[in-house]
């Protein structure tokens, strides 16, 4: 089934559409400008629409961890004014920590001088004040979450302080060890202004019971123990904090305090200690800094790309250079970006820091269209009328641009449904910008192209628009002429009369001629094809191996720049405090609906708890059940199925020392049955590298139990992306690729060509995923964005070549490949390099630059190397090829017969002439060139004349105009005069002979 009717209808539309632009160019220039100015009003809402980069931007939407957290919150909701029990806290909002180390690496932080410095630092931190309404100020104690003084901690204080009245009932969240020293200094045992000595340190250390050892270990890093298993030293000490945030007012105060804390610690200097910091605002602060730097880089990137595009559009001629066309192309892209952002902001869409990468990508896509359009105009015949040339150039370029823009748009639209908010935001802005880029390409830039082409034909200066005087002239005398060579390439032709008539011939890009001749000849060699195909197979094997070993998931510190304080804080945290991490929440629910029959409920629950304590990532648990049983055994209280709930409610939970366990137990509506039980299990050795595995193990345990069980830990939300990333990426690639293939099938004339384009999409994406492994790039939301882009980007190069290959009919496959490479080789090289230029300063994520380079490099290699060979080797369009080949053979036989009769007289008579620089230009001679039977004689004549470094324009021009005999001439000259054929074809496709 043929789908090229779509392509034909679109071509007809563009042919009529360009006529409107030719007659009304300024209208099509003014409309995009007015639209851009109008939509730019939305930019004023940028600050309000900006969404801070929080954890929710990088975790999967509708992730299982979100449901687990919601269930946990519904069962055991915690309010800011509730007593703060750190192990039972599942809400990490407005919490953070300061890690203090000695200024000397690995020195013991429990030395009195260091502890004294830590305490003084903590006192200063607590005194940091932020402004509130009505000139009020708030310090840390006035906005902190408070925790009750536990009996164990109370016992420590009692051993230190002489007067019990000095003790507190509640204290702000902090390190209990530092709190103990602080309360000690305020007591009667030692004057307030005295420093801590070794005697005091020993007193506090001896006061810490073994029951509190695990709790203290959570706040000390790099701990060493003595022979009695007491803490004898540590390398780091943690100062945690927690702020109230249940209301908007409290949350705003907490945010201000955290920002002020970060500013203070970044400027804090001490000759005893050094600090590392992590706050809830750290990611937001770092992303805001990155956003500001990206905004600052937009103008330099724009100017750099503008200069590069202008240089690519300039030639050594003031007439045929097109700086204003290049500037118009880049400006149209800039207008499209402004319009897209302004429109979405006016529609009240949010914008994230990741979306600020979009302009760098869109600039590259738009500049690609500039190069394609320029190449299409250069490929038109000078002998055609202006309107005919514009129709041909605009139709070819617009069809190719339509394919690439539509495929890019589809890729980004599919990316809008990715399971990550950050990816959705980027793709939404990119898809909108692609749409505006396409619209402005067909209006603003096309009108600039019309005006530039008119200026070129009028021989006006490319900058000043002044009429240029040509510098290459041919002096005529009668029916003969002399060539007076100058440096430019303007050719004057004569008629039989002595009047001077000029036709200007335009040089095409030197690299374009290279692609059509030298490069194409190289690709057509069997040995080269074999080597390339073998390397392509090796590339696939290596890429597949890399795909099987790709690292998945974004590590938290990858969100931050290496030199940021947040990156240092995470690194220090993982180094010193990974052994004793947060707690795993395990809750068993709907217990009241279970018939335990002869089993004892406390025995069943104890067995369930033990399953979570003996994994490679967990330690002991803080279990109310175990504590209750020990308490009852100590007090000789018997437990039975009948009195279990009663003694639990009225005896165990009524004791002050067990008050924290009230947060772990829920009864049914009657109050007679236990319905929900929670246990806190300590997590150990869980880092960024094994979070996903730890989460899967713990969830699998919960799924395997007959009792309904839920599990949740702080790292679950971030670890969720490890499991969602690969399926999300593959599904996005599959959907986008399918849609892109459908578009290619409709707009590229040949089905076989579409098949190879589709294969290119697959092989490019396999290569990108595979080479990520070798370049140490992880599969995360950043690489997911570029992979979504790659579906559209990689087909940009392939579709340009495939479309130009498929549109030519009636010529051999190798000629179609030459024509395609001639038309798109230079634009592919230029657009690939401009893409790297546009994104090389994109600093936020280093992997973004690496991924862009992979996408562009692999896409360009497929478009310039792999696809041409596949199209020529496996093209199934046998009908056209056979007909052309048969016609060529018949014409060659006819030509050879005639050549024997006419060669000697016709050629010898001319060659023996003593005036080599003169050629008869009578109509009879020109008419001979048009004769398909004897025209090979003119080729011989031209060959001889070529050897004497002369040139006959009439014969060349008439030959180029004669479309009926072009196939005949090409076949004969190819077989008889291979050296001459290359130069002769160069002329036909737009290059001046080198001898001129």
C-alpha positions, 0 to 999 in steps of 0.5 A, a space after each residue: 500500500 502506498 501512502 505517498 498521496 499524503 506527501 503529494 497533497 502537502 507538496 501541493 499545499 506548500 507550492 501554493 503557500 509559498 506564492 502567498 509569501 512571495 507576494 506578501 513577505 512583510 505580512 508573514 514577517 509582522 504576524 510572528 513578531 506581533 504574536 511574540 510580543 503579545 505572548 511575551 507578557 506571560 514572562 512576567 509571571 515566571 517567578 510565581 510559576 516557578 516550582 521549587 525542586 523538591 523530592 516530588 519532582 524526581 520520584 514517580 507519580 502515583 508511586 507505591 511509596 506514596 500510597 504507603 506513606 498515605 496509609 501510614 499517615 492516616 493510621 499514625 498521624 503526627 502533628 507538629 505539637 505532638 511530642 517529637 519521637 525521632 524514630 516514629 517520625 515519618 515526615 521529613 519536611 523542615 528537618 535537617 542536620 549539621 555534621 561537625 568534624 574536627 578541623 584536623 581530619 579524623 580527630 576525635 570529636 569527643 575531646 573537650 575542646 571540640 565539644 566545647 566548640 560544638 556547644 558554642 556553635 549550637 548556641 549560636 544556631 539556636 539564637 538565629 532569628 527570623 522576622 515575622 509579622 508586626 516586627 516580631 522575631 522568632 528564634 529556633 526554640 520558638 519555632 522548633 518541634 519539641 521532644 519530651 525528656 525521656 526517663 532514661 535521659 532524665 536519669 542522666 541529667 539527674 546524675 549530672 545536676 545537683 538541683 533537680 529544679 534545673 531540669 526541663 520537661 521538653 527540649 527542642 530537637 537536637 543531639 541529646 549528648 549536646 543537650 546534656 552538656 548544655 544542661 550541665 553547664 547551666 547547673 550547679 556542678 560547674 560554673 556556667 562560664 567554665 570549659 568542659 574538661 576531661 572530668 566532666 566528659 567522663 562523668 557524662 560518659 559513665 552516666 549513659 546507660 547501655 539502653 541509650 547506647 543505640 540512640 546515642 550512636 545515631 548522632 555520632 559517626 565513626 564511633 570507637 568503643 572501649 573494652 566495656 563496649 562504651 563509646 571511647 571516641 568518634 569522628 563526627 557528631 550530628 546536630 539535627 533540627 526539626 521545625 514546625 510547618 503544619 500551617 502556611 505561616 509556620 512553614 514560611 517561618 521555617 523556610 526563612 530560618 533554614 535559608 538563614 541557617 545555610 547563609 550563616 554556616 557557609 560563612 562560619 569559620 573556626 580553627 577547631 571544627 568544620 561543618 557540613 549541612 543539609 536542609 530541607 531547602 538544599 535541593 531548592 537552593 541549588 536548583 535555583 542557583 542552577 536556574 539563574 546560571 542557565 538564564 545568564 547563559 542564554 544570551 551568550 549561547 544565543 550570540 554564539 549560535 548566531 555567529 556560528 550560523 552566520 558563518 555557515 551561511 556566508 561564502 566568499 561573495 558579497 552577493 551569495 552570502 546570506 547573513 540576514 537569512 542566518 540571523 532571521 533563522 536564529 531570531 525566529 527560534 528565539 521568538 518561538 521559545 519566548 512565545 512558548 514559555 509566555 503562552 504556558 505561563 499565561 495558561 497558568 502552567 508551572 515551570 521547573 528548573 529542568 525546563 530551563 534546559 529547553 531553549 538550548 535544545 530548541 535552538 539546535 532544532 531550529 538552526 537545523 531547519 535553517 541549514 536544510 532550507 538553505 541547502 534546498 535553495 542552493 540545489 535549485 537551477 539558476 536557469 529556472 524562474 524565481 517563483 519556480 526555484 522558490 517552489 522547488 526549494 520551499 517544497 523540498 525543505 518544508 516537507 523535510 522540516 514537517 517530518 522532523 518537526 512532527 516527529 520531535 513534537 510527537 516525542 515530546 508529547 509522549 514524554 509529557 506522559 512519563 511518570 516523572 513531573 520533571 520530565 513532564 515539565 520539560 517535555 511540555 515546554 519543549 513540545 510547545 516550543 517545537 510547535 511555535 518553531 515550525 509555525 515561525 519557520 513557515 512564516 517569518 523565516 520563509 519570508 526572510 528567505 524570499 527577501 534574501 533570494 530576491 536580493 541575491 537575484 538582483 545582485 545586491 550586497 548582502 549587508 548594504 543591499 547596494 547593487 553590485 558590479 560583477 567582476 568576471 567578464 567575457 569579451 565577445 567579438 562576433 561569434 567568438 569570445 575570449 575568457 578574461 578570468 577574474 577571481 569571482 565566478 560570474 559568467 557572461 554568455 553571448 549570442 550571435 549578436 554582439 550584445 552582452 547578456 549575463 547569467 550569474 552562476 552560484 557556487 555551492 558548498 565545497 563540502 556538499 560537492 565532496 559528499 556527492 563525489 568523493 564521499 559517495 564514491 567511497 561509500 559505493 566501494 564494496 570493500 568499504 561497505 563490508 567494513 562499515 556493515 561489520 563495524 555496525 554489527 560490532 556497534 550493536 553487539 557492544 551497545 546491547 552489552 552496555 544495555 544489559 549493564 546500564 546503571 539505573 536510578 538517580 543518586 541524591 547527590 547527582 541533583 547537586 553540583 560537586 562544589 555545593 554544600 549539599 553535595 558535601 553534606 550528603 557525602 559526609 552523611 553517607 560516610 559517617 552515618 550509613 551504618 545507623 540510618 533511619 527506621 523502617 515502619 512496619 505495621 500490621 493492620 486489620 488484626 481484629 478481623 483475624 481469627 487466631 484460633 488457638 494461637 496467641 496474638 502476641 506470639 504471632 506478632 513476635 514471629 512477624 517482627 523477627 522476620 524484619 530484624 534479620 535481613 542484611 539491611 536491618 537491625 534490632 527493632 523498637 517493639 512495644 510488644 517485646 518491651 511489654 512482655 519484658 515489663 510484665 515478666 519483671 513484675 510477674 504479670 501473667 498474659 492470657 488471651 482474655 486479659 491481653 488487651 486490658 493489661 495492654 491498655 490499662 497497665 502498660 500504656 499507662 506507664 509514663 516511660 512507655 508513652 511513646 508506644 501509644 503511637 504504635 497501637 490502635 484498637 477497633 471501634 469497640 476498644 476490645 480488640 487490637 486492630 493495628 500494631 506498628 514496630 520500628 526496625 532500625 535500618 543499617 548499611 542502606 546507601 544510594 547504591 542499594 536502596 532499590 534492593 533493600 526496598 524490594 526485599 522488605 516489600 517482598 517480606 510484607 507481601 509474603 505474609 498472611 497478615 496484612 502488612 505495610 512497610 515504609 522508610 524515608 528512602 522508599 520515595 527516592 528508591 521508587 524511581 529505580 524500579 520505575 525508571 527502566 519500564 517508564 523509559 522503554 514504554 516511552 521509547 516504544 510509544 514515541 517510536 511507533 508514532 514517529 514511524 507512522 508519520 514517516 510512513 505517511 510523509 516519506 514516499 517509499 515504504 522501504 525507506 521508512 523501514 530503514 528509518 525505523 530501524 535507525 530509531 531502534 539502533 540509535 536508541 540501543 546505542 545511546 542506552 549502551 554507551 551510557 554504561 561506558 560513559 558512566 551515565 546512569 539511567 535517570 530522569 535526566 537521561 530519560 529526557 534526552 532519550 525521549 529527545 533522541 527518538 525525534 532527534 535521531 530521525 531528524 538526520 535520518 529523515 532528511 536523508 531518507 526523504 531526499 533519497 526517496 523523492 528522486 525517481 527514474 534514476 539509479 539507486 547510487 545516483 539517488 544516494 549521491 543526490 541525497 548526500 549532496 542535499 543534506 550532508 552539509 546541513 547534517 554536519 552543521 546542525 550537529 555541530 550547532 547542537 553541541 554548541 547550544 548545549 555545551 554550557 548546560 552545566 546543571 547536569 553533566 550527564 545532559 551534555 554527555 547524552 546530547 553528544 551521544 544522541 547527535 553523534 550516533 544520529 549523524 553517523 546513522 544519517 551520513 554513514 549507516 543509512 546511505 549504505 543500507 538504502 543502496 544495498 537493500 533498496 527494493 524499488 526494482 521496477 524503476 532501477 530495471 527500467 532505467 538500467 535497460 534504457 541506459 543500455 539501449 542508449 549506449 548501444 545507439 551512441 556507440 554506433 553513431 560515434 564510429 561514423 561521426 567521431 573522426 570528422 566532427 572531433 578532428 575538424 575542431 581539434 586541429 583548429 589552431 585557435 583553441 580559445 575559440 569555439 563556434 557558437 552557432 545554433 547548429 553546434 548548440 542544436 547538436 548538443 540537444 541531439 540524443 544520438 550524437 551528443 556524445 560528440 559534444 562530450 568528447 569535444 568538451 573533454 578535449 577543451 577541458 584538457 586545455 583549461 578552457 570552458 564552453 558555457 553554451 554546451 554545458 548550459 544546454 546540456 543541463 537544460 536537456 532533461 530528456 537526454 540527461 540519463 543517456 549522457 550520464 551513462 555514456 560518459 560514466 562508462 567511457 570517460 570516468 575521470 571527466 564524468 566526475 567534473 562534468 557532474 559537479 557542474 550539473 549539480 552546482 559546482 564550478 570546475 576547478 580549472 576555473 
